Amino acid sequence: MHESTSSFDTVVIGAGPVGLACALEIQRRGFTVCVVDKGALVNSVVGYPNQMEFFSTPELLEIGGYPMPTNHYKPLREDALDYYRRVAQAEKLTLRLYERVIGLEGEENHYEVVTTKGRIATRFVVVATGFFDVPVKMNVPGEDLPNVSHYYKEPYTHVDQRVVVVGARNSSAKAALQLLRAGAHVTMVVRSAELSPSVKYWIRPDLENRIKEGRIKAYFNATIQEIRPTEVDIATPEGLITLPTDFTYALTGYRPDYSLLDALGISTQDDAARTPTHNPDTFETNRPGVYMAGTVCGGLNTSRWFIENGRYHAAVIAAHLAGEAAPATPQVLQPVQMSK
């Protein structure tokens, strides 16, 4: 267990790509930094499907000026996992993983971050917790059964199994196609009248054609009503339908951890996105000396910020802490040689 007397200039909560970018930018300005995460290093990327292809090219995912080595035009999950690990090690970032933050006491320059393993004294706090750890629930009976998951990893355990995929965005579309090609019998349940317009242009026609062929069954304007161990009830425009089912992937999206934001004393705006309160010029929250970076800044609008533009938050926050002028555009640092 870590000593409760440890002290740093800045504590970054969240060891994802944006959290790491914040830590290295702040550390480069002479501050001592500690990165705390309740899970693994880049825990959200760990949770992505195996061999998942990012929609961005390598240079848009890079942090700290380190080039991302990959043989692919668009990096895979495994490329990113190795890359961010190597950046953290090259920068000698202080990491405290598998340590959950549960509160924040004190005031600017005299804070104590309370964790499940002790306390960390700090002057400043940066919250870069993303949104992938809290799934949007359907709130239907059976959602917590062992054959229901809000996270999809790979299709190979579902050969000759009847699988329901709930959702209409990229994650659902890719999962449905992979499951089909791995030998599963796939049914999609889509709340809207059609697939989401956000489905990437090279994925959408593939899925639409598989649906037209009948190889993937799709119910539109439909919702899950109940899940049981071997079947699901679906409300459709034609009435209630019961389908025999072996497994259900409820890929219905994710949201920030508002319980953590509450524990940190960060308020939210009274808007549809429940946007966490922060200054858009400095990313400082309503609590002086506490900043936020990355996707969490958008609240329920989780498509507003990504790694690509969240990296800019790191440069702005670091500049603000150091008393520098904020960069006007996303900062791209000169490449740094990174050892293996």
Backbone torsions as a table, in degrees:
resi	resn	phi	psi	omega
1	MET	NA	138.6	-178.7
2	HIS	-70.7	149.0	176.5
3	GLU	-70.4	138.8	-179.0
4	SER	-74.1	-8.0	-177.4
5	THR	-89.8	0.3	-179.2
6	SER	-61.8	147.3	-174.2
7	SER	-142.8	138.3	178.9
8	PHE	-141.9	157.6	174.6
9	ASP	-65.9	-38.6	-175.5
10	THR	-140.0	137.5	171.0
11	VAL	-112.1	126.0	174.6
12	VAL	-101.8	123.1	178.8
13	ILE	-97.1	112.3	-177.5
14	GLY	116.2	115.1	-178.1
15	ALA	-103.1	35.6	173.5
16	GLY	-84.0	-177.0	-178.3
17	PRO	-55.2	-43.2	-179.1
18	VAL	-71.6	-39.5	175.9
19	GLY	-60.6	-42.3	177.5
20	LEU	-65.5	-39.4	177.5
21	ALA	-61.4	-42.5	177.3
22	CYS	-60.9	-46.8	-176.8
23	ALA	-61.2	-45.9	-175.9
24	LEU	-73.3	-34.3	177.6
25	GLU	-66.7	-40.5	179.1
26	ILE	-70.4	-42.2	-179.5
27	GLN	-63.4	-36.4	179.8
28	ARG	-65.5	-17.0	178.0
29	ARG	-95.8	13.9	171.8
30	GLY	94.6	3.2	178.1
31	PHE	-87.7	147.7	170.0
32	THR	-83.9	139.6	-171.8
33	VAL	-136.2	141.6	172.7
34	CYS	-127.4	133.7	178.5
35	VAL	-107.4	124.5	-178.0
36	VAL	-116.7	136.2	177.9
37	ASP	-145.4	142.4	-179.7
38	LYS	-74.1	-11.5	-178.6
39	GLY	-128.8	-146.8	-177.7
40	ALA	-80.8	170.8	170.7
41	LEU	-60.2	135.7	-172.5
42	VAL	40.2	59.3	-172.6
43	ASN	-59.6	-36.0	179.6
44	SER	-65.1	-41.2	179.1
45	VAL	-65.4	-36.5	174.5
46	VAL	-56.7	-36.9	-177.9
47	GLY	-80.3	-7.5	179.1
48	TYR	-68.3	159.4	176.0
49	PRO	-57.5	144.8	177.0
50	ASN	-57.9	137.2	179.3
51	GLN	61.7	22.0	178.0
52	MET	-63.5	137.2	178.5
53	GLU	-95.9	125.6	174.5
54	PHE	-67.3	153.7	177.7
55	PHE	-82.3	-12.0	-177.6
56	SER	-101.7	157.1	174.0
57	THR	-82.1	162.4	-171.2
58	PRO	-53.7	-43.2	-174.0
59	GLU	-63.5	-22.7	179.8
60	LEU	-82.8	-10.6	178.9
61	LEU	-105.6	-4.4	-175.3
62	GLU	-75.7	149.3	177.1
63	ILE	-129.6	149.5	174.3
64	GLY	65.4	14.4	-179.8
65	GLY	81.7	3.1	178.8
66	TYR	-82.0	127.3	176.7
67	PRO	-71.3	144.7	178.4
68	MET	-94.7	110.3	179.3
69	PRO	-75.8	127.7	177.3
70	THR	-160.9	150.3	175.6
71	ASN	-91.1	1.3	-174.3
72	HIS	-108.3	147.9	175.1
73	TYR	-61.3	-40.3	174.6
74	LYS	-119.4	124.7	-173.5
75	PRO	-62.3	153.1	174.0
76	LEU	-93.9	164.4	176.5
77	ARG	-49.2	-46.1	-176.7
78	GLU	-66.5	-34.3	174.2
79	ASP	-60.1	-45.8	-177.5
80	ALA	-66.8	-41.3	179.9
81	LEU	-58.9	-45.4	-179.2
82	ASP	-69.3	-39.9	-178.3
83	TYR	-61.9	-52.7	-176.1
84	TYR	-67.1	-31.6	175.5
85	ARG	-64.0	-43.4	-178.5
86	ARG	-68.3	-37.4	176.6
87	VAL	-62.6	-47.4	179.9
88	ALA	-58.8	-40.3	180.0
89	GLN	-72.2	-39.7	179.5
90	ALA	-63.1	-36.4	180.0
91	GLU	-85.8	-3.4	-179.4
92	LYS	53.3	45.3	178.6
93	LEU	-70.0	140.2	175.1
94	THR	-80.2	117.6	-176.8
95	LEU	-115.0	135.5	171.2
96	ARG	-125.4	94.2	-174.6
97	LEU	-96.0	161.0	-176.7
98	TYR	54.5	42.0	178.8
99	GLU	-135.3	110.8	-174.0
100	ARG	-86.7	132.8	173.5
101	VAL	-81.5	130.9	-177.0
102	ILE	-122.6	-4.5	178.8
103	GLY	-177.3	170.1	178.6
104	LEU	-142.7	121.8	-177.9
105	GLU	-118.2	153.4	176.2
106	GLY	98.9	-155.3	-177.3
107	GLU	-145.1	173.7	-177.2
108	GLU	-50.0	135.9	-176.6
109	ASN	75.8	-10.1	-178.9
110	HIS	-142.1	47.0	179.5
111	TYR	-89.1	156.9	167.3
112	GLU	-130.3	117.6	174.9
113	VAL	-82.4	121.4	-178.4
114	VAL	-95.6	125.9	-179.7
115	THR	-124.5	176.1	177.4
116	THR	-71.5	-6.7	-179.0
117	LYS	-121.4	9.3	177.8
118	GLY	142.2	-150.8	-178.4
119	ARG	-131.1	147.7	178.4
120	ILE	-127.0	115.3	176.3
121	ALA	-75.2	138.5	-177.1
122	THR	-158.6	155.7	175.9
123	ARG	-84.1	-40.5	-174.5
124	PHE	-133.4	158.9	179.2
125	VAL	-133.9	138.1	173.1
126	VAL	-121.7	125.3	-179.6
127	VAL	-101.1	113.4	-178.8
128	ALA	-132.1	60.8	-168.4
129	THR	-94.9	-1.1	177.0
130	GLY	62.8	-147.4	-175.9
131	PHE	-153.2	0.0	-168.4
132	PHE	-78.5	-11.4	-172.7
133	ASP	-88.4	-9.8	-178.0
134	VAL	-121.9	100.7	-179.4
135	PRO	-71.7	149.5	173.0
136	VAL	-77.8	116.1	-175.4
137	LYS	-80.3	150.0	174.2
138	MET	-82.9	-20.7	-180.0
139	ASN	58.0	52.4	177.1
140	VAL	-124.3	154.6	176.3
141	PRO	-58.3	137.0	177.6
142	GLY	90.6	-0.5	-177.1
143	GLU	-64.8	-23.2	-178.4
144	ASP	-96.4	10.6	177.8
145	LEU	-64.9	153.9	-178.1
146	PRO	-65.8	-19.1	178.4
147	ASN	-96.9	24.2	175.2
148	VAL	-125.4	133.4	179.3
149	SER	-140.8	144.7	173.8
150	HIS	-95.3	3.6	-179.5
151	TYR	-130.7	134.3	179.9
152	TYR	-112.0	130.6	-179.4
153	LYS	-109.8	-55.1	-178.4
154	GLU	-160.7	162.1	-171.5
155	PRO	-92.7	-7.9	-161.2
156	TYR	-71.6	-17.9	177.5
157	THR	-83.2	0.3	-173.3
158	HIS	-113.4	21.7	176.6
159	VAL	-58.5	127.3	178.7
160	ASP	61.9	21.5	177.3
161	GLN	-103.9	152.8	177.2
162	ARG	-91.4	115.3	-173.3
163	VAL	-122.1	129.8	174.1
164	VAL	-100.8	130.0	176.1
165	VAL	-114.1	120.3	-179.1
166	VAL	-100.8	126.8	179.6
167	GLY	129.4	165.9	-174.9
168	ALA	-137.9	14.1	-178.8
169	ARG	-102.7	-167.7	-172.2
170	ASN	-58.0	-44.3	-177.2
171	SER	-63.4	-41.1	178.7
172	SER	-67.8	-43.3	-178.6
173	ALA	-62.1	-46.6	-179.1
174	LYS	-66.7	-39.7	179.1
175	ALA	-63.0	-45.0	-179.3
176	ALA	-60.1	-43.0	-179.2
177	LEU	-68.0	-43.0	178.4
178	GLN	-63.9	-43.0	180.0
179	LEU	-62.0	-43.7	178.1
180	LEU	-57.1	-47.2	-174.3
181	ARG	-76.9	-10.5	174.6
182	ALA	-98.4	6.4	173.5
183	GLY	98.4	12.3	177.4
184	ALA	-87.3	159.6	174.0
185	HIS	-100.3	108.9	-165.1
186	VAL	-107.2	134.0	171.4
187	THR	-125.5	131.2	176.8
188	MET	-104.1	140.6	175.6
189	VAL	-118.9	116.0	-172.1
190	VAL	-121.2	124.2	-177.0
191	ARG	-69.0	-31.9	-177.8
192	SER	-89.2	-179.7	-177.2
193	ALA	-81.1	-11.9	-179.1
194	GLU	-157.2	175.0	176.1
195	LEU	-64.0	150.6	-179.5
196	SER	-60.1	139.1	176.3
197	PRO	-64.8	-12.5	179.2
198	SER	-80.7	-8.8	177.7
199	VAL	-62.3	130.5	-173.3
200	LYS	-60.0	148.8	-170.8
201	TYR	-63.6	-24.3	179.9
202	TRP	-90.1	-11.1	178.4
203	ILE	-95.6	-41.0	-173.1
204	ARG	-55.9	-52.8	-177.9
205	PRO	-63.3	-32.9	177.6
206	ASP	-60.9	-48.8	-179.1
207	LEU	-67.5	-42.6	-179.9
208	GLU	-60.1	-39.6	179.7
209	ASN	-69.2	-36.3	177.7
210	ARG	-67.4	-34.5	176.7
211	ILE	-68.9	-43.3	178.7
212	LYS	-61.5	-37.6	178.4
213	GLU	-69.2	-19.6	-176.4
214	GLY	87.6	3.5	179.5
215	ARG	-73.4	-27.2	170.1
216	ILE	-119.1	124.9	176.5
217	LYS	-87.4	133.0	-178.9
218	ALA	-130.3	132.8	173.4
219	TYR	-110.0	119.0	178.8
220	PHE	-101.6	161.2	-173.4
221	ASN	52.1	40.0	-173.2
222	ALA	-128.6	152.6	178.6
223	THR	-139.8	149.6	173.8
224	ILE	-72.8	134.2	178.2
225	GLN	-107.2	-36.0	178.9
226	GLU	-160.4	145.7	177.5
227	ILE	-120.7	131.3	175.1
228	ARG	-122.6	169.2	-173.8
229	PRO	-54.8	-30.1	-176.3
230	THR	-126.9	9.3	179.6
231	GLU	-162.8	162.4	176.5
232	VAL	-132.1	149.3	173.4
233	ASP	-102.0	130.3	-178.1
234	ILE	-123.2	127.8	173.6
235	ALA	-86.1	121.7	-179.5
236	THR	-125.3	167.7	175.9
237	PRO	-58.7	-23.1	179.4
238	GLU	-90.6	-0.9	-179.4
239	GLY	118.7	-173.2	-177.6
240	LEU	-78.8	132.0	179.2
241	ILE	-122.7	136.3	175.1
242	THR	-109.0	125.2	-178.1
243	LEU	-114.8	133.9	170.8
244	PRO	-67.9	130.8	-172.2
245	THR	-144.8	140.3	175.7
246	ASP	-97.7	-32.8	-176.9
247	PHE	-151.4	146.2	179.3
248	THR	-126.4	127.4	171.9
249	TYR	-105.1	109.6	178.6
250	ALA	-93.7	84.1	-176.7
251	LEU	-93.8	66.8	-170.2
252	THR	-99.0	12.2	176.8
253	GLY	101.0	176.8	-175.2
254	TYR	-140.3	167.1	-176.2
255	ARG	-147.4	159.8	177.3
256	PRO	-62.6	159.6	177.7
257	ASP	-85.1	90.7	-177.8
258	TYR	-69.0	-25.4	177.3
259	SER	-65.0	-36.2	176.2
260	LEU	-68.7	-44.2	179.0
261	LEU	-59.0	-40.5	176.4
262	ASP	-61.6	-43.2	-179.5
263	ALA	-64.5	-26.6	179.1
264	LEU	-88.2	-4.9	179.6
265	GLY	80.1	21.6	178.9
266	ILE	-93.4	120.9	-178.8
267	SER	-82.4	168.8	177.7
268	THR	-124.7	154.1	-179.6
269	GLN	-80.9	156.3	178.7
270	ASP	-88.4	66.2	178.2
271	ASP	-131.7	174.3	-175.2
272	ALA	-62.5	-29.5	-177.0
273	ALA	-89.5	-2.9	-175.2
274	ARG	48.3	50.4	-175.0
275	THR	-64.8	125.8	175.9
276	PRO	-61.1	139.0	-176.4
277	THR	-67.9	123.6	176.3
278	HIS	-161.4	155.1	177.1
279	ASN	-80.2	118.5	-176.0
280	PRO	-67.0	-14.9	179.7
281	ASP	-87.6	-30.6	-177.0
282	THR	-121.2	-15.5	-176.9
283	PHE	67.5	19.0	172.6
284	GLU	-80.2	137.1	-177.5
285	THR	-84.8	-173.7	176.6
286	ASN	-65.5	-15.9	178.2
287	ARG	-98.3	111.7	-174.6
288	PRO	-54.2	134.4	179.8
289	GLY	83.9	-0.8	177.3
290	VAL	-112.5	122.7	-176.2
291	TYR	-115.6	165.2	173.5
292	MET	-137.1	151.0	-174.9
293	ALA	-145.2	148.3	175.1
294	GLY	86.8	-158.5	-172.6
295	THR	-57.1	-34.2	-176.8
296	VAL	-58.1	-24.9	-180.0
297	CYS	-62.0	-26.9	-177.5
298	GLY	-87.1	-3.1	-178.0
299	GLY	62.8	-130.9	-179.6
300	LEU	-72.1	-14.7	174.9
301	ASN	-82.1	75.6	-172.3
302	THR	-77.0	-3.9	178.4
303	SER	-97.6	5.6	-177.9
304	ARG	-78.5	-40.5	-176.5
305	TRP	-123.8	140.3	176.4
306	PHE	-131.7	-176.1	174.7
307	ILE	-55.8	-42.2	-172.8
308	GLU	-57.0	-48.3	-179.9
309	ASN	-98.4	-17.2	176.1
310	GLY	-65.2	-25.6	177.3
311	ARG	-59.7	-30.8	179.0
312	TYR	-63.5	-35.7	178.1
313	HIS	-57.3	-39.6	-179.2
314	ALA	-60.4	-44.5	-179.6
315	ALA	-65.6	-39.5	-179.6
316	VAL	-66.0	-47.2	-178.0
317	ILE	-64.0	-45.4	-179.9
318	ALA	-61.3	-42.1	178.7
319	ALA	-63.6	-40.2	-179.1
320	HIS	-65.2	-42.0	179.1
321	LEU	-64.7	-34.0	-177.5
322	ALA	-88.2	0.2	-179.5
323	GLY	74.7	23.3	179.5
324	GLU	-96.4	163.0	174.0
325	ALA	-70.4	140.2	-179.6
326	ALA	-69.3	140.4	176.7
327	PRO	-65.4	139.9	-177.1
328	ALA	-77.9	-27.9	-179.5
329	THR	-133.5	160.8	179.3
330	PRO	-51.7	131.0	-175.1
331	GLN	-82.9	132.7	174.2
332	VAL	-117.8	111.7	-177.9
333	LEU	-82.3	160.5	177.6
334	GLN	-66.2	142.8	-179.2
335	PRO	-56.6	144.9	178.3
336	VAL	-118.9	137.8	177.3
337	GLN	-69.9	127.1	-178.1
338	MET	-115.8	124.6	180.0
339	SER	-76.4	157.4	-179.7
340	LYS	-78.1	NA	NA
